């Protein structure tokens, strides 16, 4: 197999080709793999569903041993596609404490890092695009609906039975 990244590769259901794509992807494509979904309130505020995780973001872990734990991102490993937070750590046999690597798709961003002006500009740009494209930026509140009327069960259609005459 060639180990060169292919721009023309579309998709495959074969796991080996999926792994090859991720492993051989260039840095700008691997950055896309580091995106995590935003909380529902942030989705409405920023007009986007997910953003790239950066150091300083406050996240909540949704899957795995540390599910429900919240904390700040300490480090983002773009090459391996993992993120590390202080609260997700374990002790090694020798007694040293290490952070457990997390997959960004298994976390949700609760509070993004706002010190980066370039990132905040991108948020504003995305919100503007969502507003101009006609997509609803803010979800509509659920309106109480009247209960639907129940229909009487219909009778199964009766088919004529063919009667044969015996002679």
TAUR-V332812 format. One record per pair of residues at least 4 apart in sequence whose C-alpha atoms are under 7 Angstrom apart, sorted by the first residue. I is the first residue (numbers start at 1). GAP is how many residues later the second one is. Records with the same first field share a line. If there is no record, write none. Layout:
I: GAP ; GAP
This chain:
3: 21
4: 20
5: 16 ; 19 ; 20
12: 5 ; 6
14: 4
15: 4
16: 4
17: 4
18: 4
19: 4
20: 4
21: 4
25: 4 ; 5
26: 4
27: 4
30: 4 ; 48
31: 47
32: 20
33: 48
34: 18 ; 19 ; 47 ; 70
35: 15 ; 16 ; 17 ; 18 ; 69
36: 14 ; 15 ; 16 ; 17 ; 68 ; 69 ; 71 ; 72 ; 73
37: 12 ; 13 ; 14 ; 71 ; 72
38: 4 ; 5 ; 11 ; 12 ; 70 ; 71 ; 72
39: 4 ; 69 ; 70 ; 71
40: 4
41: 4
42: 4
43: 4 ; 5 ; 6
44: 93 ; 94 ; 95
46: 77 ; 78 ; 81
47: 79 ; 80 ; 83 ; 90
48: 78 ; 79
53: 4
54: 22
55: 18 ; 19 ; 20 ; 21
56: 16 ; 17 ; 18 ; 57
57: 15 ; 16 ; 52 ; 54 ; 55 ; 56
58: 13 ; 14 ; 15 ; 51 ; 52 ; 53 ; 54
59: 11 ; 12 ; 13 ; 48 ; 49 ; 50 ; 51 ; 52
60: 8 ; 9 ; 10 ; 11 ; 47 ; 48 ; 49 ; 50
61: 5 ; 6 ; 7 ; 8 ; 9 ; 45 ; 46 ; 47
62: 5 ; 6 ; 44 ; 45
63: 4 ; 43
66: 22
71: 14 ; 15 ; 16
72: 13 ; 14
73: 10 ; 11 ; 12
74: 10 ; 11 ; 12
75: 8 ; 9
76: 6 ; 7 ; 8
77: 4 ; 5 ; 6
78: 4
81: 22
82: 19 ; 20 ; 21 ; 22
83: 18 ; 19 ; 20 ; 21
84: 15 ; 16 ; 17 ; 18
85: 14
86: 13
88: 11 ; 12
89: 8 ; 9 ; 10 ; 11
90: 7 ; 8 ; 9 ; 10
91: 4 ; 5 ; 6 ; 7
92: 4 ; 5
114: 6
116: 4
117: 4
118: 4
119: 4
120: 4
121: 4
122: 4
123: 4
124: 4
125: 4
126: 4
127: 4
128: 4
129: 4
130: 4 ; 5 ; 7
131: 4 ; 5 ; 6
